[in-house]
Amino acid sequence: MSTYTLRAKHRRSTLRTLAFLAPWLIGFTVFFAYPLLSTVYFSFMHYDGFKPPAWTGTKNWTYVFEHYPFFWPALRNTLWLVVIMVTLRVAFGLGVGLLITKIKTGTGVFRTLFYLPYLAPPVAATMAFAFLLNPGTGPVNSLLEKAGLPTPGWFNDPTWSKPALTLLALWGIGDLMVIFMAALLDVPKEQYEAAELDGATPWQRFRYVTLPNISPIVMFAVVTGVIQTMQYYTQPLIAGKVASGVIQGAGTQFEPGYPDKSTLTLPQLVYNLGFQRFDYGSACVVALVLFALSMAFTALLMRRKGGLITAGDR
C-alpha cells in the first residue's frame, strides 16, 4: 500500500472521528471555552455594558480582594456551606436511604414523603421556611418556647442564618435519597450474608460491605453537591429578603446578605456586581474565583478517591 493511500485513509479516519465528536466540540467551545476565555478577558477590563471595554490591568482584581467589603464574608459563607451543608446532606441522604431500604412495609409511602419536598420550588420552599422559623411568630419557636428551650433568631440572627439554610437543604433531601437507595439495593446480598457468618456487627457490615460498594455514588453526591453549593443563590437571597422585611419594587435595590452579610454567597456577588452595579470586570473576577474553587474542590476529592482505591487494592 502506497504512502499516499495510507495518508488518505488516515485523513478519512480523522475526519470521521471529528464528525462524531463535532456535537461535543461545538458545545464545549460555545458553552464553556468561549465563556471562560471571555470572563478572563473582561476581568482585566472596565466594562459597564454600555461603553466599549477599557483595559485596566489588575485593577479589578485589586478592588475585589482588597477594597470590596463583601468579598471575604461571601467567600467564608460559601466555604462554610460547602463543608457543612454538603457533608450533612450526604450523611442525611445516606441515612434516610438506609432507613427506607430496611423498612418492610410502607416503603413506597415513606419514599414519597421524603421525596416530595425536593419537588417544591426553591422560592416557595424558602419563603415557607422563613415563615416557620420566624423568631417572633413562627410555629417552630413557639413550640421551642413551650418546651422551655432556647428560641434562636434563625434568619434574623447572623449566628443561626446558615444553620437555618442547612435545615432547608436537609428538608429537600429527596434527590440524594433516591440515588442512595438505588445504590444500596444494588449491593450484593451474598456479601452481607458472608459478613454475618463471619460475625460482623451492623457497623462492620456497613463499613466493610456497604460503604465500599457505594463509594462511587458517595463521591458523585459529594462532587455534585460541592458544585451546586458553589452556585447557591436563590435560597439565601430570598431568605434574607423575607427576614429583613424589605419589599423590593421598581427603583429599589436590595443589598444581599441579611443579616450582617451572613447569608451572602459568591454567586450573589456576581449578580450584584454585574447586573446591579454594572461592574462586569469585578463580577468576572468573582466568577473566576468561583470556578477556581470548584475545580480545586473537585480535584481534591477525585485525588482523595483515587488514593482510597489504590489503598484498597493494596
N, C-alpha and C positions, 0 to 999 in steps of 0.2 A: 504494500500500500504506500502510495507516494506521500511526501511531506505535505503537499497541497491538500490532498484528501483528508489527512489527519487533522490539519488545521481547520478545514471546513467542518468536519464532524465535531471538533471541539467547540467551534463557534456556534453551531446549531444547538449543541448541548447547553452552552452557556445562555443563549437566548431563550431556550425553553425553560431553563431554571429561573431566569429573571422574569419570564412571563408568569410563572406560578407564584413568584414572590412579589409581583407587582402590587397586588392589593395591600399587602403588609407594608411594602416600601413606601407606597403613596400615603397610607395612613400614618406611618411613623414620621414621614417628612412633614406632612401638613399639620398633624395634631400634636407632635412632640418636638421634633428637631427645630422647625421654624419658630414656634412659640418660645422655646427655650433660648435660642440664639437672639431672638428679638428682645426677650426680657433682659439678657445680659447687655445687649446694646443700649437699651433705654435706661439701664441702671447707671450709666455714665452720662446721661443726658438730662437737661432740664426740658421737660415736656409737659404741657398742660392740656393737650388735646386740641388746642386752637392754633397756636403758633408752631412753626417748624421746630423740631428738636434742636437744642443748642448744647454743644459739648461742655461739660462741667468737670470732667475728670472724676476724682473720687469724692467730690463734694457731697453727693447724695449718701454715700456710704458713711462719711464722717458725720453727717447730720443724723442719720438713723442711729448709729452706735453711740454717739457722744452727746447729742443735743435733743433728740426726740424723747420726751419724758415717758412715752407709753411703750417703748420697745421692750425694755428689760422686764417690766411687770408682765407684759404679754408673753414673753419668752418663758419666764418662770411658770406662769399659769399653764401654758401649753405643755411644758415638760412634766409638770405635776399631773396633769390629766393623762398624759401618755403613760406614765409609770403607774399611777394609782388606778385610774379608771380602766385601762386595758387589762391590767392584772386581775382586778376584781371581776370584770366582765367575763374573762376567760375562765376563771375559777368558778364563778357562779353558774355560767352556762354549762360547764362540765358537770358540776354538782347536780343541777336540775336534770340534765340528760341522764346521769347515772340513776337518779331517783326514779324517773319515769320508766326507764328500762327495767327496773326491779319491781315495779308495781304490777300485780297480777290482774286486777280488774280496774276498769275505768281509765285505761291508758289514753284512749282517744279523747276523753273529756279533759284530762289534765294537760295533754299536749295542746289542745285547742286553747285552753285558758291561759297557758303560758305564752302561746304564740300570738294571740290576738293583740296584746299591747304593742307588738312590733309593727302592726299594720296601722296604728294611729299616726296621723300626720304629725311631723315634728312640732309645728307651731301650736296645734291644738293640744298636744300632749304637754308641752312646756307650760302653756297657759293654765292647764288643769293642775299641774304640779305647783305652779306659783300660787294658785288659789288654795290648794290643800295645805301647803306649807306656809301660808300667810301667818306671820308671827302674832298678829292681833286677833284675827277672826277665823283662821284656818282650823279645820277639824283635827288635824294632827296635833297641834299644840294644845288644843282644848282637851284632848284625851291624855296627853302627857301631863298637863296641869292637874287633871282629876286624879291621875295616878301618883301625884306627888313627885314627878320627875322634872328635871330642868327643861325649859322651853327655849330651844335655840331660835335665833333670828333668821335662819335659813338664807334665803336670797337677799335679805336685808342686812346680813352680817358678813363682813369680809372673811371671817374665820369659817363660816358654815356654807358659804355660797358654792364652793367647789364640791364639798361633800353632797350638797343638795343636787347638783348636776350629776354626780356619780349615782345617786339613788335613782334619778330619772333614767340614766343609762342602764342600770340594772333592771329596772322595770320593763324595758323593752328588750329583753334578752332572748326573744323567740328565735332570732336568726341563728345565734350560736347554739341554742338548744337543739334545733333540728339537725344542724351539721354534726354535733357531737353524738346525738342519738344514732344517726346513720353509721358513724364510725364505731360506736360501741357495739351495735348489733352485728357488725362485721367481724368482730374479734372471734377467732375460732374457739368454740366451746371445749374442744379437746384440751387446749392449753389450761383452761380453768380446772378441768377435771384432773389433769396430771398434777397441777399445783396443789389441789386439795388433797389428793392422795399422798403427796409429799409432806402434808401437814402445814401448808402455808396458811397464814392468817388472812383475813379480808384485806388488811392494809398491804401485806406482802403480795397478794394476788393483784391488787391494783398497781402496786409499784413495779412488779416484775413481769406482769402479763398485760394488763390493760394499757398502762402508760406507754410501753414500747410500741404496741400495735397502733395506737392512735397518735403517736408523736408527730407524724406529718400533718395531721389535722390540727393539732395544737399549734404547731408552727404557722400553719396557714391562718388560723384565727388570730394569733399574735401579730403577724405581719400586716394583715388587712386591718386589724384594729388600730395599729400604730398609724397607718396611712389615713384611715378615717378620722382619727382623733387629731391628726395634724391639720385636717380640713374642718375642724369643729367650728361652726359659725352660727347656725340658726338658733340652737338651744340657748347658749349663753347670752346672745343678743336679745332674744325675746324675754328670757328670764330677767335680765337687767331692766328692760323697758317696763315690764309689768310690775316688778318690785319697786321701781322708782316712781311709778305713777305718772310717768311722762306720756302725754298723748301727742304723738307726732303727726302734725298736719302739714299743709302746704307752707313752705317758707321756714319750717323749723328744722333744726339739726340736732340729733341726739348723739352725744359722745358716749361710745360704748364703754363697758367695763364696770357699771354699777354693781355692787357698791365698792367704792375706793379702788377701782381697777382690778377687783378680784375675779371678775368674770371675763376679763379682756383676753382674747386669744390672737395669735398672729394672723389668721385669716381675716379677722375683723379689722386689723390694721391695714391689710392690703386694700380692703374695700373703703375704709375711711380715708386713707391717703389718696387712693386713685380716683374714687368716684364722688367723694365729698369735698376733698381739698384740692383735687385736680393736680396732685403732685405725683405724676406717673413714675418719675425716676425713683423717688423714695419707695413707692409701692413695689416697684420691681426689685429693689434691694431686699425688702421683707419677703417677697415671693421666692427669691433665690435662697434666702436663709431657710425658709420652709422646705424647699427642695433639697438643700444640702442636709438638713436634719433628717428628712425622710430617708434619703439614701444612706446616711450614716447608721441610723437605727436598723434599717433593713440589712445592710451589710454585716453589722454586728450580730444580728440574730441569725442570719444564714451561716456565718462563720461559727457561731456557737453550736448551731445544729450540726454542721459538718464535723466539729470536734466531738460531739456526743456520738455520732455514728461511727467515727473512727475508733473511739474508745470502746464502743460496744463490740465492734468487730474483733478488737484485740482480746 
